Amino acid sequence: MSNTEHYTFELSDKVTRQKVAFKNRYGITLSGDLYQPKNGGNNLPALVISGPYGAVKEQASGLHANEMAQRGFVVLAFDPSFTGESGGEPRFIASPEINTDDFSAGVDFLGLQLQVDRNKIGIIGICGFGGFALNATAVDKRVKAVATLSMYDMSRVTAKGYFDSTTSEQRTELLKQLSEQRWKDAENGTPILAPNGLPSKIEGNEPQFVKDYFDYYKTDRGFHERSINSNGSFTITNPLSLMNMPILTYIKEISPRPALLIAGENAHSKYFSEDAYKNASEPKELMIIPNAVHTDLYDKFGIIPFDKLEAFFKENLK
């Protein structure tokens, strides 16, 4: 099996998987895997899923899609614009606007599939794509329900740092540096990648969440050659739009459609889900998984509450 066919999980014998391609509103061709239950049927409920931030569809999003397809859903896992097998130039950037639209493009695609009931489409977002999933649901009224796991608000963490610890002086200084970097990129003809991806080995003095990320992205557990977190980094100037365009401004407009926010009790990112829950309108639910860390919800069976996800979407995609 060549590396390009490498998935970090086993495909269920109850599920089929096929490569698909579809375009977002910006004309970027996205690459996805469509997971379907083998016993098939018509008028099926469907889910669009992506994340984590810097990951590819062969990692956590595909694992979740494989599991939810066993439970009767048609599920599209996709690589976001500018990453993985999806299009978009330059590479290794994120966009609050375009990555939000990527989810809606997935809804477009699913709604054209004959076996899918287009009135029964939901979204799952993992990690940084949890924030984009909430933003997409707020604006796209075709989405009937949304769930997030280990949600990150990438605009908030980029603009304000962890636990909003960045001072206005630090923010101004960073923006000055990023603005100057644009001259270098313009001279270079292409954006320069940031030097600071995940470390190539763990020394032992890193923050626990860095060790957790390393344990997923840099080991056999979750490594994939196309994953930015496994094998590279975003561009130096990637923070610019995220710092200036908050993605959860309209979270109240998800209502009256339900939102389920799932986070680990010991996740460094838990506060993003807690705050999103506070700011959202009913119906909403916050589910805290005992003893779990951020990356446990990527791939740990027995920790990820798949029964809850199945019940939530079956109830709300009726």
Residue, then its C-alpha position, 0 to 999 in steps of 0.5 A: m500500500s503506497n503512502t498516498e493510500h495511507y489511512t490512520f484507521e481501518l475501514s469498516d467492512k460495513v462501509t464503502r468509501q469513495k474519493v470525490a471532488f467538489k467545488n466551493r464558492y471560490g472555485i477551489t476544488l476540494s477533495g473528499d472521501l464519501y463514506q456510506p453504509k453498505n446496506g444503503g437505502n434512500n432518504l438517508p441523513a448525511l453529515v459533513i465533517s472536517g478537522p482537526y486544524g492542520a490535519v487531513k481526511e485520512q486522519a481523525s475526520g475520516l475515522h469519525a466518518n467511518e464510524m458514523a457511516q456504520r450508524g446509518f449516515v452518508v458522511l463526507a470527510f474532506d480536506p480543507s482548501f489549501t491543504g491535503e489533496s484539495g486545491g487552492e494556492p498558495r499551500f498551507i494557509a487557513s482562511p476564516e471565510i474560505n474554510t467556513d465556506d468549505f463546509s457549505a460546499g460539502v452541504d452542496f455536494l451531499g444535497l445532490q446525492l440521490q440517496v441523501d435527503r437534503n433536509k437531513i444534513g448536519i455538520i461535525g467539526i473537530c478542533g479548529f474546524g469546530g469553530f468553522a463548523l459553528n460559523a458555517t451553521a450560523v450562516d447556512k440555514r440548510v444545516k439542521a444540526v451541528a456537533t463539535l469535538s475539542m472545538y477551537d476558535m482559531s480566530r480567538v486563539t490567533a488574535k488573543g493567545y491561549f486564555d486570551s493572554t496576549t496584550s494589545e502591545q504584543r498583538t501590535e508587535l506581532l502584526k508589525q512583524l507579519s506586515e513586514q513579512r509580506w515584503k519578504d514574501a512579495e520579494n520571494g514570490t511565494p509565502i515563506l513557511a513558519p519555522n515552528g511546526l511541531p517539534s521533531k522529538i519530545e525533550g520532556n519539558e514541553p507543555q502537556f498539550v504539545k506532548d499530546y499533539f506530538d503523540y498523535y501527529k508524529t507517531d504511527r497513531g496519527f501520522h500522515e505525510r500530507s498533514i501539516n501538523s505531521n509534516g510541516s507548518f502553515t505560512i508565517t503570515n497565516p495568522l493575519s486574517l484569523m487575527n482580524m475576523p472573529i468567526l463566532t460573532y454570530i453564534k446565536e444565529i445557529s438557533p433554533r437548530p441544535a448545537l452539541l459541544i463535546a470537550g475533554e475535562n482535561a483538554h487545554s482547549k476546553y474553555f473554547s467549548e465552554d464559552a461557545y456554549k455560554n454565548a450560543s442560544e438554546p437548544k444547546e448542549l455541552m458534554i464534558i468527557p471525564n479525564a479526556v485530553h484534547t487529542d483523545l477526541y480525535d481517535k480514541f474509541g471508548i472516549i469519543p461519545f459516538d452513541k451520543l453523536e448518533a442519537f443527537f443527529k438521528e433526533n435532529l435530522k429526522 
